[in-house]
């Protein structure tokens, strides 16, 4: 008794939440939508509403637990006789109950609500990390920092090529987002 998720399509939201206040100038200059998109790609939670379409195959009595949350509303169709037929799916203790064997399409509105404090702090940490350091002795992702003083003041930072890819973990944002990873 398993439900096979064949396809998931998720709309891009029209607007993400506002960036939290108190960001440095460098962090505030970053595109807030880019940071929200990274946070939402890392988590199962959506903080702004959007449409999600799941196409799945399951047996009668199976329960589909959506991979994204919060699911605000949903409509369903079942593929019968080469046509999509609307039907009402009931909620069960483990997810949405499929009434019979077949292929289903569930169109849901997902996301919304207030952004939790931990997620706002994760945004701040990620933005500050990506925006760069507040001083020259602490450059994010730096494998070495060299400063010269003399006739020619020189400043050089050598970064690991993966520093942006590891930003979620290196900034500490990933630790704060752990409760939002799975539904």
KEZATI-756821 format. One line per field, with one value per atom (N, C-alpha, C, CB): chain; atom name; x, y, z. Coordinates in steps of 0.05 Angstrom, whole numbers, plus 32768, in hexadecimal, padded with zeros to 4 digits. Atoms other than C-alpha are relative to their C-alpha. Glycine has a CB too. Example, Ala and Ser with C-alpha at 12.3 -4.5 7.8 and 13.67 -1.06 7.14 Angstrom:
<atoms>
chain = A:A:A:A:A:A:A:A
name = N:CA:C:CB:N:CA:C:CB
xx = 8012:80F6:8012:7FEC:7FF0:8111:7FF1:8009
yy = 7FE8:7FA6:8018:8001:7FE8:7FEB:8016:8009
zz = 8000:809C:8000:8019:7FFF:808F:800E:7FE3
</atoms>
This chain:
<atoms>
chain = A:A:A:A:A:A:A:A:A:A:A:A:A:A:A:A:A:A:A:A:A:A:A:A:A:A:A:A:A:A:A:A:A:A:A:A:A:A:A:A:A:A:A:A:A:A:A:A:A:A:A:A:A:A:A:A:A:A:A:A:A:A:A:A:A:A:A:A:A:A:A:A:A:A:A:A:A:A:A:A:A:A:A:A:A:A:A:A:A:A:A:A:A:A:A:A:A:A:A:A:A:A:A:A:A:A:A:A:A:A:A:A:A:A:A:A:A:A:A:A:A:A:A:A:A:A:A:A:A:A:A:A:A:A:A:A:A:A:A:A:A:A:A:A:A:A:A:A:A:A:A:A:A:A:A:A:A:A:A:A:A:A:A:A:A:A:A:A:A:A:A:A:A:A:A:A:A:A:A:A:A:A:A:A:A:A:A:A:A:A:A:A:A:A:A:A:A:A:A:A:A:A:A:A:A:A:A:A:A:A:A:A:A:A:A:A:A:A:A:A:A:A:A:A:A:A:A:A:A:A:A:A:A:A:A:A:A:A:A:A:A:A:A:A:A:A:A:A:A:A:A:A:A:A:A:A:A:A:A:A:A:A:A:A:A:A:A:A:A:A:A:A:A:A:A:A:A:A:A:A:A:A:A:A:A:A:A:A:A:A:A:A:A:A:A:A:A:A:A:A:A:A:A:A:A:A:A:A:A:A:A:A:A:A:A:A:A:A:A:A:A:A:A:A:A:A:A:A:A:A:A:A:A:A:A:A:A:A:A:A:A:A:A:A:A:A:A:A:A:A:A:A:A:A:A:A:A:A:A:A:A:A:A:A:A:A:A:A:A:A:A:A:A:A:A:A:A:A:A:A:A:A:A:A:A:A:A:A:A:A:A:A:A:A:A:A:A:A:A:A:A:A:A:A:A:A:A:A:A:A:A:A:A:A:A:A:A:A:A:A:A:A:A:A:A:A:A:A:A:A:A:A:A:A:A:A:A:A:A:A:A:A:A:A:A:A:A:A:A:A:A:A:A:A:A:A:A:A:A:A:A:A:A:A:A:A:A:A:A:A:A:A:A:A:A:A:A:A:A:A:A:A:A:A:A:A:A:A:A:A:A:A:A:A:A:A:A:A:A:A:A:A:A:A:A:A:A:A:A:A:A:A:A:A:A:A:A:A:A:A:A:A:A:A:A:A:A:A:A:A:A:A:A:A:A:A:A:A:A:A:A:A:A:A:A:A:A:A:A:A:A:A:A:A:A:A:A:A:A:A:A:A:A:A:A:A:A:A:A:A:A:A:A:A:A:A:A:A:A:A:A:A:A:A:A:A:A:A:A:A:A:A:A:A:A:A:A:A:A:A:A:A:A:A:A:A:A:A:A:A:A:A:A:A:A:A:A:A:A:A:A:A:A:A:A:A:A:A:A:A:A:A:A:A:A:A:A:A:A:A:A:A:A:A:A:A:A:A:A:A:A:A:A:A:A:A:A:A:A:A:A:A:A:A:A:A:A:A:A:A:A:A:A:A:A:A:A:A:A:A:A:A:A:A:A:A:A:A:A:A:A:A:A:A:A:A:A:A:A:A:A:A:A:A:A:A:A:A:A:A:A:A:A:A:A:A:A:A:A:A:A:A:A:A:A:A:A:A:A:A:A:A
name = N:CA:C:CB:N:CA:C:CB:N:CA:C:CB:N:CA:C:CB:N:CA:C:CB:N:CA:C:CB:N:CA:C:CB:N:CA:C:CB:N:CA:C:CB:N:CA:C:CB:N:CA:C:CB:N:CA:C:CB:N:CA:C:CB:N:CA:C:CB:N:CA:C:CB:N:CA:C:CB:N:CA:C:CB:N:CA:C:CB:N:CA:C:CB:N:CA:C:CB:N:CA:C:CB:N:CA:C:CB:N:CA:C:CB:N:CA:C:CB:N:CA:C:CB:N:CA:C:CB:N:CA:C:CB:N:CA:C:CB:N:CA:C:CB:N:CA:C:CB:N:CA:C:CB:N:CA:C:CB:N:CA:C:CB:N:CA:C:CB:N:CA:C:CB:N:CA:C:CB:N:CA:C:CB:N:CA:C:CB:N:CA:C:CB:N:CA:C:CB:N:CA:C:CB:N:CA:C:CB:N:CA:C:CB:N:CA:C:CB:N:CA:C:CB:N:CA:C:CB:N:CA:C:CB:N:CA:C:CB:N:CA:C:CB:N:CA:C:CB:N:CA:C:CB:N:CA:C:CB:N:CA:C:CB:N:CA:C:CB:N:CA:C:CB:N:CA:C:CB:N:CA:C:CB:N:CA:C:CB:N:CA:C:CB:N:CA:C:CB:N:CA:C:CB:N:CA:C:CB:N:CA:C:CB:N:CA:C:CB:N:CA:C:CB:N:CA:C:CB:N:CA:C:CB:N:CA:C:CB:N:CA:C:CB:N:CA:C:CB:N:CA:C:CB:N:CA:C:CB:N:CA:C:CB:N:CA:C:CB:N:CA:C:CB:N:CA:C:CB:N:CA:C:CB:N:CA:C:CB:N:CA:C:CB:N:CA:C:CB:N:CA:C:CB:N:CA:C:CB:N:CA:C:CB:N:CA:C:CB:N:CA:C:CB:N:CA:C:CB:N:CA:C:CB:N:CA:C:CB:N:CA:C:CB:N:CA:C:CB:N:CA:C:CB:N:CA:C:CB:N:CA:C:CB:N:CA:C:CB:N:CA:C:CB:N:CA:C:CB:N:CA:C:CB:N:CA:C:CB:N:CA:C:CB:N:CA:C:CB:N:CA:C:CB:N:CA:C:CB:N:CA:C:CB:N:CA:C:CB:N:CA:C:CB:N:CA:C:CB:N:CA:C:CB:N:CA:C:CB:N:CA:C:CB:N:CA:C:CB:N:CA:C:CB:N:CA:C:CB:N:CA:C:CB:N:CA:C:CB:N:CA:C:CB:N:CA:C:CB:N:CA:C:CB:N:CA:C:CB:N:CA:C:CB:N:CA:C:CB:N:CA:C:CB:N:CA:C:CB:N:CA:C:CB:N:CA:C:CB:N:CA:C:CB:N:CA:C:CB:N:CA:C:CB:N:CA:C:CB:N:CA:C:CB:N:CA:C:CB:N:CA:C:CB:N:CA:C:CB:N:CA:C:CB:N:CA:C:CB:N:CA:C:CB:N:CA:C:CB:N:CA:C:CB:N:CA:C:CB:N:CA:C:CB:N:CA:C:CB:N:CA:C:CB:N:CA:C:CB:N:CA:C:CB:N:CA:C:CB:N:CA:C:CB:N:CA:C:CB:N:CA:C:CB:N:CA:C:CB:N:CA:C:CB:N:CA:C:CB:N:CA:C:CB:N:CA:C:CB:N:CA:C:CB:N:CA:C:CB:N:CA:C:CB:N:CA:C:CB:N:CA:C:CB:N:CA:C:CB:N:CA:C:CB:N:CA:C:CB:N:CA:C:CB:N:CA:C:CB:N:CA:C:CB:N:CA:C:CB:N:CA:C:CB:N:CA:C:CB:N:CA:C:CB:N:CA:C:CB:N:CA:C:CB:N:CA:C:CB:N:CA:C:CB:N:CA:C:CB:N:CA:C:CB:N:CA:C:CB:N:CA:C:CB:N:CA:C:CB:N:CA:C:CB:N:CA:C:CB:N:CA:C:CB:N:CA:C:CB:N:CA:C:CB:N:CA:C:CB:N:CA:C:CB
xx = 8011:8000:8011:7FED:7FF1:8029:7FF4:801E:8008:8018:8019:7FF1:7FE9:8047:7FFB:8005:8002:8051:800D:800D:7FF6:8059:800C:7FEA:7FF7:8060:7FF7:7FF6:8008:805F:8007:800F:7FFC:8057:7FF9:7FF0:8005:805E:8004:8014:7FFF:804E:8014:7FE5:7FEF:807F:7FEC:8015:8013:805B:8004:8004:7FFF:804A:8012:7FE5:7FF0:806A:8009:7FF1:7FF6:8096:7FFC:801E:8002:8093:8016:8002:7FEC:80BA:8018:7FF5:7FE7:8102:7FFD:8019:8001:8109:8010:800A:7FF2:8121:801B:7FEF:7FE7:8166:8017:7FFC:7FEB:818F:8016:7FF5:7FEA:81D3:7FFA:801C:8003:81D8:8005:8012:7FF9:81F9:7FEA:801B:8014:81C5:7FE6:7FFC:8019:818A:8001:7FFB:7FFE:81A5:7FFB:801C:8006:819B:7FE3:8009:801C:815C:7FF3:7FFF:800E:812E:7FF1:7FEC:800E:8107:8013:7FF3:7FEC:8147:8005:801B:7FFB:8152:7FE8:8007:8018:8109:7FFE:7FE7:8001:810E:8013:8007:7FEC:814C:7FF5:801B:800B:8129:7FE9:7FF5:8017:80EA:800A:7FEC:7FF5:8114:800C:8016:7FF3:8135:7FEB:8013:8014:80F4:7FE7:7FF8:8019:80B0:7FEA:7FF7:8013:808D:8001:8006:8002:8074:7FF3:7FEE:8008:806B:7FEF:8018:8012:8044:7FEF:800E:8011:8009:8007:7FE3:7FFC:800F:7FF2:801F:800D:7FF0:8015:7FF0:7FEF:800F:7FEE:800D:800F:7FF8:8011:7FFB:7FF4:8008:7FF1:7FFF:800C:7FFC:800C:8007:7FF8:7FFE:7FF0:7FFF:800E:7FEB:7FFF:800F:8003:7FCF:7FEA:7FFC:8015:7FA3:7FEA:800C:8016:7F5F:8007:7FE7:7FF9:7F68:801B:7FFE:7FE6:7FAE:7FFC:8012:8002:7FBB:8019:7FFE:7FEB:7FE4:8006:7FF9:7FF7:800C:8010:8012:7FF3:801D:801C:7FEF:7FE5:8067:8005:8013:7FFD:805B:7FEA:7FFE:8014:8036:8002:8005:801B:800A:7FEE:7FF3:8014:7FD5:7FE7:7FFB:8017:7F9D:7FE6:8004:8017:7F6D:8009:7FEC:7FF9:7F6B:7FE7:8011:8014:7F42:800D:7FF4:7FF4:7F4B:7FF1:8001:800B:7F3F:800C:8004:7FF6:7F45:7FFF:7FF0:7FFF:7F59:7FEF:801D:8013:7F1E:7FF8:7FE8:8009:7F0E:800C:7FE1:7FF1:7F43:7FF8:7FFE:8008:7F28:8005:7FE2:7FFE:7F35:7FE4:8012:801A:7EF7:8003:7FF0:7FFE:7EEE:7FF5:7FF2:800A:7EE4:8009:800A:7FF9:7EE7:8010:7FE6:7FEF:7F20:7FFD:801D:8002:7F19:801B:7FED:7FE7:7F4F:7FFF:8004:7FFD:7F68:8014:8007:7FED:7F95:801D:8000:7FE5:7FD3:8002:800B:7FFF:7FC0:7FE5:8016:8018:7F8E:7FFA:8003:8008:7F68:7FF8:7FE9:8007:7F65:7FEA:8019:8017:7F21:8003:7FE8:7FFE:7F36:801B:7FE9:7FE8:7F70:7FFF:8005:8001:7F85:8015:7FE6:7FEE:7FA9:7FF0:800A:800D:7F98:8010:7FFB:7FF3:7FA7:7FF4:7FFB:8008:7FA3:800B:8009:7FF9:7FA3:7FFB:7FF0:8002:7FB2:800A:800F:7FF5:7FBD:8011:7FE9:7FED:7FFA:800E:8015:7FF0:801C:7FF0:8010:800D:800E:8005:7FE3:7FFD:800B:8017:8003:7FEB:803B:801B:7FFB:7FE5:8086:8009:8014:7FF6:80A1:801A:8003:7FE8:80D8:8019:8001:7FE9:8109:8006:7FFD:7FFC:80FE:8009:7FE5:7FF6:8107:801E:7FF0:7FE4:8149:8011:8003:7FF2:815D:8004:7FF1:7FFD:8150:8016:7FE5:7FEC:817A:801D:7FFB:7FE6:81B4:800A:8000:7FF8:81B3:8006:7FE9:7FFB:81AF:801A:7FE9:7FE7:81E8:8018:8001:7FEA:8213:8004:7FF9:7FFE:8204:8009:7FE6:7FF9:820D:801D:7FEF:7FE4:8253:8003:800D:7FFB:8273:7FFC:801D:8003:8269:801C:7FF1:7FE5:82B4:8013:800A:7FED:82F2:800D:8015:7FF2:8309:7FEE:8009:8012:82CC:7FF0:7FEC:800E:82BB:7FF4:8014:800E:8287:800D:7FE3:7FF6:82A2:801E:7FF2:7FE3:82EA:8010:8009:7FED:831F:801A:8006:7FE9:8354:7FF9:801A:8003:8354:801C:7FEC:7FE6:8393:7FFD:8013:8001:839B:801D:7FF0:7FE5:83D9:7FFD:800E:7FFF:83E9:801B:7FF9:7FE6:841F:7FFA:8014:8003:8428:7FE6:8018:8018:83F1:7FEF:8006:8013:83B7:7FF3:7FEA:800A:83A1:7FEE:8018:8013:8367:7FF8:7FE7:8006:835D:7FF1:801A:8010:8329:7FFF:7FE3:8002:832D:7FE9:801B:8018:82EA:7FFF:7FE7:8007:82D7:7FEB:7FF6:8014:82B1:7FE4:8008:801A:8278:7FF4:8002:8009:826D:7FE3:8012:801C:822A:7FEE:7FFB:8010:8211:7FFD:800D:8001:8221:7FF6:801B:8008:8204:7FEB:7FF6:8016:81C6:800C:7FEC:7FF4:81F2:8015:800E:7FEA:822D:7FF5:8013:800B:8200:7FF1:7FED:8010:81DA:7FE2:8006:801C:8198:7FF4:7FFC:800A:8191:7FF8:8015:8007:8191:7FE6:8016:801A:8158:7FE9:8002:8015:8131:7FFA:8007:8003:8137:7FE3:8012:801C:80EF:7FEE:7FF5:8011:80D4:8008:8002:7FF6:80F9:7FEB:8019:8012:80C4:7FE4:8009:801C:8079:7FFA:7FEC
yy = 7FE8:8000:8019:8000:7FE7:803A:8011:7FFA:7FED:8077:8008:8019:7FF8:8085:801D:7FED:7FE5:80CF:8001:8015:8000:80D6:801B:7FF9:7FE5:8121:8014:8008:7FEA:815F:801A:7FFF:7FE5:81A5:8014:8004:7FEB:81E1:801B:7FFC:7FE5:8227:8011:800E:7FED:825F:8015:800D:7FED:828D:801C:8001:7FE4:82D4:8011:800C:7FF1:82F0:7FEE:8018:800D:82D5:8012:7FF7:7FED:82F0:8015:7FF0:7FEB:832F:7FF6:801A:8007:8329:800A:800C:7FF7:832D:801A:7FEB:7FE7:836F:7FFB:8013:8002:837B:7FF4:7FF0:800A:8363:8015:7FF6:7FEE:8381:800B:7FF2:7FF4:83AD:7FEC:8019:8014:8376:7FEA:7FF3:8015:8342:800A:7FF4:7FF4:8371:8005:801A:7FFA:837F:7FE7:800A:8019:8335:7FFE:7FE8:8005:831F:7FEE:7FF3:800F:8308:7FE8:8012:8017:82DB:7FE9:8009:8015:82B5:7FF1:800C:800C:82A8:7FEF:8015:800F:8293:7FE7:8011:8018:8264:7FEB:8008:8013:8243:7FF3:800D:800B:823B:7FED:8017:8012:821D:7FE7:800F:8018:81EE:7FED:8008:8010:81D6:7FF4:8011:8009:81CC:7FF6:8017:800A:81AC:8016:7FE6:7FEB:81EB:8016:800C:7FE9:8223:8017:7FF8:7FEA:8267:8015:800E:7FF1:8286:7FEC:8015:8013:8267:7FFE:8008:8006:8247:7FE6:7FFD:8019:820F:7FEA:8005:8017:81CA:7FEA:7FF6:8016:8190:7FE7:8006:801A:8149:7FEC:7FF6:8016:8110:7FE6:8002:8018:80CC:7FE8:8004:801A:8083:7FF2:7FEE:800E:805D:7FEC:8014:8014:8025:800A:7FE6:7FF8:802C:7FFC:7FEF:8001:803C:800C:7FE4:7FF3:8058:801D:7FFF:7FE4:809B:800F:8001:7FEF:80D1:8016:800C:7FEB:80FD:8014:7FF4:7FEC:813D:8007:8019:7FFA:814E:801D:7FF9:7FE4:8198:8007:8012:7FF8:81BB:801E:7FF1:800A:81DC:7FFF:8012:8002:81C4:800E:7FE2:7FF0:81F7:7FF5:801D:800C:81D7:7FEF:8016:8011:81A3:7FF7:7FE8:800C:818A:7FE8:8014:8018:8146:7FF7:7FEA:800D:8122:7FE4:8010:801B:80D9:7FFA:7FEA:8007:80BF:7FE7:7FFB:8016:8094:8002:8000:8001:807F:8016:8002:7FEC:80AD:801D:7FFA:7FE5:80EB:8004:8006:7FF9:810F:8005:801A:7FFD:810A:800B:7FE4:7FF5:8136:7FED:801B:8010:8114:800E:7FE3:7FF5:8125:7FEB:8007:8012:8106:8008:8001:7FFB:80FF:8000:7FEB:8000:810D:7FE9:801B:8016:80D2:8007:7FE6:7FFA:80CD:8003:7FEB:7FFE:80C7:8010:7FE4:7FF0:80F1:7FFF:7FF6:8000:80F5:7FE4:8014:801C:80B3:7FFD:7FF7:8006:8097:7FEB:7FF6:8012:8075:7FE5:800D:8018:8042:8001:7FFE:8001:802B:8014:7FE3:7FEF:805D:8016:800D:7FE9:809C:8019:8003:7FE9:80DD:8019:7FFD:7FE5:8127:8010:800E:7FEF:8152:801B:7FF4:7FE4:819D:800D:800E:7FF5:81BF:801C:7FEE:7FE6:8203:7FFB:8016:8006:81FE:8019:7FEA:7FEA:8230:8015:800C:7FE9:826E:7FFF:8001:7FFE:8283:8011:7FE4:7FEF:82A8:7FF1:8008:800C:829C:7FFD:8012:8004:827C:800F:7FE2:7FF2:82A0:7FF1:8006:8010:8267:8003:7FE3:7FFE:826D:801C:7FFA:7FE5:82B9:8002:8014:8000:82AE:7FF0:7FF4:800F:8279:8012:7FE7:7FED:82AD:8014:800F:7FEC:82E0:7FF4:800B:800D:82AF:7FFA:7FE6:8006:8299:8019:7FF1:7FE6:82E1:800C:8014:7FF5:82F7:7FF0:8001:8011:82BD:8005:7FE2:7FFB:82C8:801C:7FFA:7FE4:8313:8006:8012:7FFC:830B:8009:8015:7FFA:831C:801D:7FF9:7FE5:835A:800D:8001:7FF5:8361:7FEF:8002:800D:834C:7FE7:8013:8018:8316:7FE8:8006:8016:82EA:7FFE:8003:8003:82DC:7FE5:8005:801A:82A5:7FEF:8004:8013:8268:8003:8003:7FFB:8281:7FE9:801A:8014:824D:800D:7FEC:7FF0:8283:801E:7FF8:7FE3:82CE:800C:800C:7FF4:82F8:801E:7FF6:7FE3:8340:800A:800B:7FF4:836A:801D:7FFC:7FE3:83AE:800A:8005:7FF5:83DA:8015:7FEA:7FED:8403:7FFB:8000:8008:83DD:7FEF:7FF0:8010:83C8:7FEB:8013:8016:8384:7FEF:7FF0:8012:8357:7FEA:8010:8016:8312:7FEA:7FF5:8016:82DC:7FEA:800A:8018:8296:7FEF:7FF0:800F:8271:7FE4:8010:801A:8229:8003:7FED:7FFD:8222:7FF8:7FF1:8009:8201:8012:7FE4:7FF1:8239:8008:8019:7FF9:824F:7FE8:800F:8018:8208:7FF6:7FEA:8009:81FB:8016:7FF7:7FE9:823D:7FF9:8016:8007:821E:7FF3:7FEC:800D:81F3:8012:7FE6:7FEF:8223:8018:8009:7FE8:825D:7FF9:800E:8008:8235:8000:8012:7FFF:823F:7FE3:800E:801B:81F4:7FF4:7FEE:800A:81E4:800B:8008:7FF4:8214:7FF6:801F:8009:81F8:7FE2:8006:801D:81AF:7FF7:7FF6:8009:81AB:8004:800F:7FFA:81C4:7FEF:801D:8010:8191:7FEC:7FF1:8015:815A:8005:7FE4:7FFD:8158:7FE8:8001
zz = 8000:8000:8000:8018:8003:7FE6:7FEA:7FFB:8014:7FBF:7FF1:800C:8010:7F85:7FF5:7FE8:8009:7F79:7FE4:8013:801C:7F2D:7FF9:7FEC:8008:7F27:8015:7FE4:7FEE:7F53:7FF1:801C:800B:7F36:8015:7FE5:7FEC:7F64:7FF3:8018:800A:7F4E:8010:8001:7FF1:7F60:800B:7FED:7FF4:7F91:7FF4:801E:800A:7F7B:8012:7FFE:7FED:7FBA:8016:800B:7FE8:7FF1:8017:7FFC:7FE9:8038:7FFE:801A:7FFE:8046:800E:800D:7FF1:805D:801C:7FF2:7FE4:80A8:8004:8013:7FFB:80C5:800D:8011:7FF2:80E1:7FF0:8018:8011:80A6:7FFB:7FE5:8007:8096:7FE4:8001:801A:8059:7FE9:7FFC:8014:8031:7FFE:8006:8000:8045:7FF5:801C:800A:8038:7FE2:800F:801D:7FF2:7FEF:7FFA:800E:7FDF:7FF9:8010:8009:7FBA:8015:7FE4:7FEB:7FF3:7FF4:800E:800D:7FC2:7FFB:7FE5:8004:7FB3:801A:7FF5:7FE7:7FFC:8009:8016:7FF9:8008:7FEF:7FFB:8012:7FCB:800A:7FE3:7FF5:7FEA:8019:8006:7FE7:802D:7FFA:8012:8006:800E:7FF1:7FEF:800D:7FE2:8015:7FEC:7FEA:8023:8012:800F:7FED:8049:7FF2:8013:800A:8040:8005:800D:7FFA:805A:7FEB:801C:8012:802E:800F:7FE6:7FF0:804C:7FF0:800C:8011:8012:7FF0:7FEE:800E:7FEE:7FE3:8004:801D:7FAA:7FFA:7FFA:8009:7F81:7FFC:7FE6:8004:7F82:7FF4:801C:800D:7F55:8004:7FE2:7FFD:7F68:7FEE:801E:8010:7F37:800D:7FE1:7FF2:7F59:7FF9:801E:8005:7F53:801B:7FEB:7FE7:7F8E:8000:8017:7FFC:7FA6:8012:800B:7FEF:7FC6:801D:7FFA:7FE3:8010:8006:8009:7FFB:8007:8009:7FE7:7FF7:8028:7FF6:801F:800B:8006:8014:7FE4:7FEE:8035:7FEF:8017:8011:800E:800B:7FFE:7FF8:800F:8007:7FE9:7FF9:8019:8014:7FE6:7FEB:8051:8004:801A:7FFA:8065:7FE7:8015:8016:8034:800A:7FF8:7FF8:8038:7FF5:7FF7:800D:8007:7FE9:7FF6:8017:7FD0:7FF2:8009:8011:7F96:7FF3:7FEB:800C:7F75:7FE8:8015:8018:7F34:7FFE:7FE6:8005:7F22:7FE2:8010:801C:7EDD:7FFC:7FF6:8006:7EC5:7FE3:8013:801C:7E7E:7FEF:7FFF:800F:7E61:8004:7FE3:7FF9:7E84:801E:7FF9:7FE4:7EC5:800B:8004:7FF4:7EF1:801D:8001:7FE5:7F2F:8015:8001:7FE9:7F72:801A:7FFF:7FE6:7FBB:800F:8010:7FF1:7FE3:801E:7FF6:7FE4:802E:800D:800D:7FF0:8061:8013:800F:7FED:8089:8015:7FF2:7FEB:80C5:7FF6:8015:800B:8099:7FE7:7FFB:8019:805D:7FF2:7FEE:8010:8025:7FF6:7FE7:8006:801A:7FE2:8012:801C:7FD3:8001:7FEF:7FFE:7FC9:7FF1:7FF7:8010:7F94:7FF1:7FEB:800F:7F6A:7FE8:7FF5:8017:7F35:8001:7FFE:8002:7F20:8008:7FE2:7FF4:7F44:7FFA:801E:8001:7F3B:8017:7FE4:7FE9:7F7A:7FFB:801B:8003:7F71:801B:7FE9:7FE5:7FB3:8002:8014:7FF8:7FD0:8019:8006:7FEB:7FFC:8009:7FF6:7FF6:8029:800E:7FEB:7FF3:8050:801E:7FFB:7FE4:8098:8008:800D:7FF6:80C4:7FFE:801D:8001:80BC:801D:7FEF:7FE5:80FC:8005:8006:7FF8:8122:7FF7:801E:8008:8114:7FE2:8008:801D:80C9:7FF9:7FF1:8004:80CB:8007:8010:7FF8:80F0:7FEC:801D:8015:80BC:7FE8:7FF9:8016:8086:8006:7FFB:7FF9:80AB:7FFE:801D:8001:80B4:7FE4:8010:801B:806C:7FF0:7FF2:800E:8052:8009:8006:7FF7:807E:7FF6:801F:800B:8068:7FE3:8004:801D:801E:7FFA:7FF2:8004:8025:8006:8011:7FF9:8040:801D:7FEE:7FE4:8081:8006:8007:7FF6:80AB:8004:801A:7FFE:80B2:7FEF:801D:8012:808B:800B:7FF7:7FF5:80BB:8001:801C:7FFF:80B3:7FE6:8018:801A:806A:7FFD:7FE9:8003:805F:7FEA:7FFA:8014:803B:7FFA:7FE8:8005:803F:8009:800D:7FF8:803E:8009:7FE9:7FF6:8047:7FFB:7FF2:8003:8051:8004:8015:7FFE:8045:8000:7FEA:7FFF:8058:8001:8019:8001:8048:8007:7FE5:7FFA:8065:7FF9:801F:8008:804B:7FEA:7FF6:8016:800C:7FF1:7FED:800E:7FE9:8013:7FE6:7FEF:8016:7FEF:800D:8011:7FFC:8011:7FF4:7FF2:800F:7FED:800B:8012:7FF2:8010:7FF4:7FF4:8002:7FEC:8008:8010:7FE7:800B:7FFF:7FF7:7FEA:7FF4:7FF9:800A:7FE4:7FEB:8018:8016:7FA2:8008:7FE8:7FF8:7FC8:8016:800A:7FE9:7FFB:7FFD:8003:8003:7FDE:8002:7FE5:7FFF:7FD6:801D:7FEF:7FE4:801F:8013:8009:7FEF:8038:8014:7FEE:7FED:8058:8019:7FF2:7FE9:8085:800E:7FF8:7FF4:808F:800F:7FEA:7FF3:80A2:801A:7FED:7FE9:80D7:7FFA:8017:8007:80B3:7FFF:7FE5:8003:80A5:801B:7FF4:7FE5:80F0:8009:8014:7FF8:80FC:7FF0:7FFD:8012:80C1:8003:7FE4:7FFD:80D7:8006:8016:7FFB:80F4:7FE8:8017:8017:80B1:7FE7:7FF9:8017:8085:7FF6:8008:8008:8084:800B:8009:7FF7:8089:8011:7FE8
</atoms>
